[in-house]
Amino acid sequence: MVWRAWRAPVSPAGVLPPLVLLHGGSGSWTHWVRNIDTLLSWGRTVWVPDLPGFGDSAVPTNGSDADALVAPLAEGMRALWDGTPCDLVGFSFGGLAAGLLLAAEPALARQLVLVGAPAMGVVPQRQFTLKAWRHLPEHAQAAVHRHNLAELMLHDAALIEGLALQVHCANVVRDRMPRRRLAHTDALAGALPAVRCPVQAIYGERDALYKGFLPALEGAYRAAAADFRGLSLVPDAGHWVQFEQPAAFADALAAALAAGA
């Protein structure tokens, strides 16, 4: 499992816990490419893995979904910083993995921030339709990637060209866990009662996962997490909220981290 670290100078407040970012499905550390510099400016040391089965990391040996990531994540956290409780931020599929991790290993985090996380059991059916692309010749794949970014990831289609498309295309070809199913269940809602630390959530106001279901989502969090501190909505942002509105996302994340510390 490959981890990347960006080490900040010691903060005036002293040594802060590791800030760990988990990326989404079909992604890699680059899901956070527009956020890392800001987090460093806060004096945080940032750790971002490529989750097993994605990016530069090997496929997990014990499964093909988020539950197979618990053991390698816990092993990495203990090896890299001796299991000191971190501030854990999980995006989308990475949020589901983070919840499952802390249900099994609650001492590994001081707080949990879930960003665009699925599997809360409030959406009766999938709210988006992605197109297949692996069977297409290379010259025809880009059009499908543009469609999928607009359908799921970004509210503003004008942002697709450039960095978003480059990141997406580089990531999806390295997704070796295509049969993931837990994101479409209530697995995260089922895990949260065992999470002992403060839990907060950040979503884009136009998140394609929850069209018409954001009010029900907050209620589901309050019912599931023993120490739920609140849900923040970022205006003019879709599912990939931290990429689409990095400044507003940073404000929401700063407030969440301060409230959960």
C-alpha positions as CSV (number, residue, x, y, z in Angstrom):
1,M,0.0,0.0,0.0
2,V,1.5,3.4,-1.1
3,W,1.2,6.4,1.2
4,R,2.3,10.0,0.4
5,A,3.1,12.6,3.0
6,W,3.4,16.3,3.0
7,R,5.1,17.6,6.1
8,A,4.4,21.1,7.4
9,P,6.6,23.1,9.7
10,V,5.6,22.7,13.4
11,S,2.5,24.8,14.1
12,P,2.5,27.5,16.7
13,A,-0.1,25.4,18.5
14,G,2.5,22.6,18.7
15,V,2.5,19.2,17.0
16,L,-0.9,18.4,15.6
17,P,-2.3,14.9,14.9
18,P,-1.7,13.5,11.4
19,L,-4.4,14.6,9.0
20,V,-5.3,11.6,6.8
21,L,-7.3,11.9,3.6
22,L,-8.9,8.9,1.9
23,H,-9.9,9.2,-1.7
24,G,-13.0,8.1,-3.5
25,G,-13.8,5.1,-5.7
26,S,-11.9,4.9,-9.0
27,G,-9.5,7.5,-7.6
28,S,-6.2,8.0,-6.0
29,W,-4.5,10.6,-3.8
30,T,-5.1,13.1,-6.7
31,H,-8.8,13.4,-5.6
32,W,-7.3,15.9,-3.1
33,V,-4.9,17.7,-5.5
34,R,-6.6,21.1,-5.1
35,N,-6.6,20.9,-1.3
36,I,-3.2,19.8,0.0
37,D,-1.4,23.1,-0.2
38,T,-4.2,24.7,1.9
39,L,-4.0,22.0,4.5
40,L,-0.2,22.5,4.7
41,S,-0.7,26.2,5.3
42,W,-2.7,25.3,8.4
43,G,0.4,23.6,9.8
44,R,-0.9,20.1,9.2
45,T,1.1,17.1,8.1
46,V,-1.0,15.4,5.5
47,W,-1.0,11.7,4.8
48,V,-2.8,10.5,1.7
49,P,-2.7,6.8,0.6
50,D,-3.7,5.3,-2.6
51,L,-6.3,2.8,-1.2
52,P,-5.7,-0.8,-2.0
53,G,-6.8,-1.7,-5.5
54,F,-6.4,1.9,-6.7
55,G,-3.6,4.1,-8.0
56,D,-0.2,2.8,-7.1
57,S,-1.3,0.4,-4.4
58,A,-1.7,-3.4,-4.7
59,V,-5.1,-5.1,-4.8
60,P,-6.2,-6.2,-1.3
61,T,-5.8,-9.9,-0.7
62,N,-8.9,-10.5,1.4
63,G,-11.7,-9.0,-0.7
64,S,-12.8,-6.5,-3.3
65,D,-14.8,-3.9,-1.5
66,A,-14.4,-1.3,1.3
67,D,-14.4,-3.9,4.0
68,A,-11.2,-5.3,2.6
69,L,-9.4,-2.0,3.2
70,V,-9.8,-2.0,7.0
71,A,-6.8,-4.2,7.8
72,P,-4.3,-2.6,5.4
73,L,-5.3,0.9,6.5
74,A,-4.9,0.0,10.2
75,E,-1.6,-1.6,9.5
76,G,-0.3,1.4,7.7
77,M,-1.4,3.9,10.4
78,R,0.3,1.9,13.1
79,A,3.5,1.5,11.0
80,L,3.8,5.1,9.9
81,W,2.9,7.1,13.0
82,D,2.5,4.4,15.7
83,G,-1.3,4.6,15.6
84,T,-1.4,8.0,17.2
85,P,-5.1,9.1,16.8
86,C,-5.4,11.0,13.6
87,D,-7.9,13.4,12.1
88,L,-9.5,11.2,9.4
89,V,-11.2,12.7,6.4
90,G,-12.9,10.3,3.9
91,F,-14.3,11.2,0.5
92,S,-17.1,9.1,-1.1
93,F,-16.0,5.5,-1.1
94,G,-13.1,6.6,1.2
95,G,-15.7,7.8,3.7
96,L,-17.3,4.4,3.7
97,A,-13.9,2.8,4.2
98,A,-13.1,5.3,7.0
99,G,-16.3,4.4,8.8
100,L,-15.7,0.7,8.6
101,L,-12.1,1.2,9.8
102,L,-13.1,3.2,12.9
103,A,-15.9,0.8,13.7
104,A,-13.3,-2.0,13.9
105,E,-10.4,0.2,15.2
106,P,-12.0,3.2,17.1
107,A,-8.8,4.3,18.7
108,L,-7.1,5.2,15.4
109,A,-8.8,8.5,15.0
110,R,-9.5,11.6,17.2
111,Q,-12.3,12.7,14.8
112,L,-13.9,11.7,11.5
113,V,-15.1,14.0,8.7
114,L,-17.1,12.3,6.0
115,V,-17.2,14.1,2.6
116,G,-19.8,13.1,0.1
117,A,-20.0,9.6,1.7
118,P,-22.4,7.0,0.4
119,A,-24.0,4.0,2.1
120,M,-26.2,5.9,4.6
121,G,-29.4,4.0,3.6
122,V,-31.5,7.0,2.7
123,V,-31.5,6.7,-1.2
124,P,-33.9,4.0,-2.5
125,Q,-32.2,3.7,-5.8
126,R,-29.2,5.0,-7.7
127,Q,-29.6,8.6,-8.7
128,F,-27.2,8.6,-11.6
129,T,-26.2,6.5,-14.6
130,L,-22.6,6.0,-15.6
131,K,-21.5,4.8,-19.0
132,A,-19.0,1.9,-19.6
133,W,-15.8,2.8,-21.4
134,R,-13.3,-0.1,-21.1
135,H,-14.6,-1.8,-24.2
136,L,-14.2,1.3,-26.3
137,P,-11.2,2.2,-28.5
138,E,-9.0,4.8,-26.8
139,H,-10.1,7.6,-29.0
140,A,-13.7,7.1,-27.9
141,Q,-13.1,6.9,-24.2
142,A,-12.7,10.6,-23.5
143,A,-16.3,11.4,-24.4
144,V,-17.5,8.8,-21.9
145,H,-15.2,10.2,-19.2
146,R,-16.7,13.6,-19.8
147,H,-20.2,12.2,-19.4
148,N,-19.4,10.4,-16.2
149,L,-17.7,13.4,-14.7
150,A,-20.8,15.5,-15.4
151,E,-23.2,12.8,-14.3
152,L,-21.6,12.0,-11.0
153,M,-18.7,14.1,-9.9
154,L,-19.1,17.8,-10.9
155,H,-22.1,20.2,-10.9
156,D,-20.4,22.8,-13.2
157,A,-19.7,21.1,-16.5
158,A,-17.3,23.9,-17.4
159,L,-14.8,22.5,-14.9
160,I,-14.6,19.1,-16.7
161,E,-11.9,20.1,-19.2
162,G,-8.4,20.4,-18.0
163,L,-7.3,19.2,-14.6
164,A,-10.5,17.3,-13.7
165,L,-10.5,15.3,-16.9
166,Q,-6.7,14.6,-16.6
167,V,-7.1,13.4,-13.0
168,H,-10.1,11.3,-13.8
169,C,-8.7,9.6,-16.9
170,A,-5.4,8.8,-15.1
171,N,-7.3,7.3,-12.1
172,V,-10.0,5.2,-13.7
173,V,-7.6,3.1,-15.7
174,R,-5.9,2.0,-12.4
175,D,-9.2,1.0,-10.7
176,R,-8.8,-2.8,-10.1
177,M,-11.8,-3.2,-7.8
178,P,-14.7,-2.8,-10.3
179,R,-17.2,-5.0,-8.4
180,R,-17.7,-2.8,-5.4
181,R,-21.3,-3.0,-4.0
182,L,-21.2,-1.8,-0.4
183,A,-21.6,1.9,-1.5
184,H,-25.1,1.1,-2.5
185,T,-26.1,-0.3,0.8
186,D,-26.5,1.1,4.3
187,A,-23.1,-0.2,5.4
188,L,-21.8,3.2,6.6
189,A,-25.0,3.8,8.7
190,G,-24.5,0.4,10.1
191,A,-20.9,1.1,11.1
192,L,-21.3,4.5,12.7
193,P,-22.8,3.3,16.0
194,A,-19.4,1.7,16.8
195,V,-17.4,4.8,16.0
196,R,-16.5,6.5,19.3
197,C,-15.0,9.8,18.1
198,P,-16.9,13.0,16.9
199,V,-18.3,12.6,13.4
200,Q,-19.1,15.4,11.0
201,A,-20.2,15.5,7.3
202,I,-19.6,17.8,4.4
203,Y,-21.5,17.5,1.1
204,G,-21.8,19.5,-2.1
205,E,-25.3,21.1,-2.2
206,R,-25.7,19.5,-5.7
207,D,-24.3,16.0,-4.8
208,A,-25.6,13.6,-7.5
209,L,-25.7,10.8,-4.9
210,Y,-28.4,12.5,-2.9
211,K,-30.7,14.3,-5.3
212,G,-33.7,15.3,-3.1
213,F,-32.4,13.3,-0.1
214,L,-30.1,15.7,1.7
215,P,-32.6,16.5,4.4
216,A,-33.1,12.8,5.1
217,L,-29.3,12.3,5.1
218,E,-28.7,14.6,8.1
219,G,-31.4,12.7,10.1
220,A,-29.7,9.4,9.2
221,Y,-26.4,10.6,10.5
222,R,-27.9,11.8,13.8
223,A,-29.6,8.4,14.2
224,A,-26.4,6.4,13.5
225,A,-23.5,8.3,15.0
226,A,-23.4,8.7,18.8
227,D,-21.4,11.9,18.6
228,F,-22.6,13.5,15.4
229,R,-21.6,17.2,15.3
230,G,-23.4,18.3,12.1
231,L,-23.6,18.3,8.3
232,S,-22.3,21.3,6.2
233,L,-23.5,21.9,2.6
234,V,-21.2,23.7,0.2
235,P,-23.1,25.8,-2.4
236,D,-22.5,25.3,-6.1
237,A,-20.7,22.0,-5.7
238,G,-21.5,18.5,-6.7
239,H,-20.1,15.2,-5.4
240,W,-16.4,16.1,-5.8
241,V,-16.9,19.0,-3.6
242,Q,-13.3,19.5,-2.5
243,F,-12.2,19.8,-6.2
244,E,-15.2,21.9,-7.4
245,Q,-15.2,24.5,-4.6
246,P,-11.8,24.1,-2.8
247,A,-12.0,27.4,-0.9
248,A,-15.5,26.9,0.4
249,F,-14.6,23.3,1.2
250,A,-11.6,24.4,3.1
251,D,-13.7,26.7,5.2
252,A,-16.1,23.9,6.0
253,L,-13.3,21.5,6.8
254,A,-11.5,24.0,9.1
255,A,-14.8,24.5,11.0
256,A,-15.4,20.8,11.3
257,L,-11.8,20.0,12.5
258,A,-12.0,22.8,15.1
259,A,-15.4,21.6,16.4
260,G,-14.2,18.0,16.6
261,A,-10.8,18.6,18.2
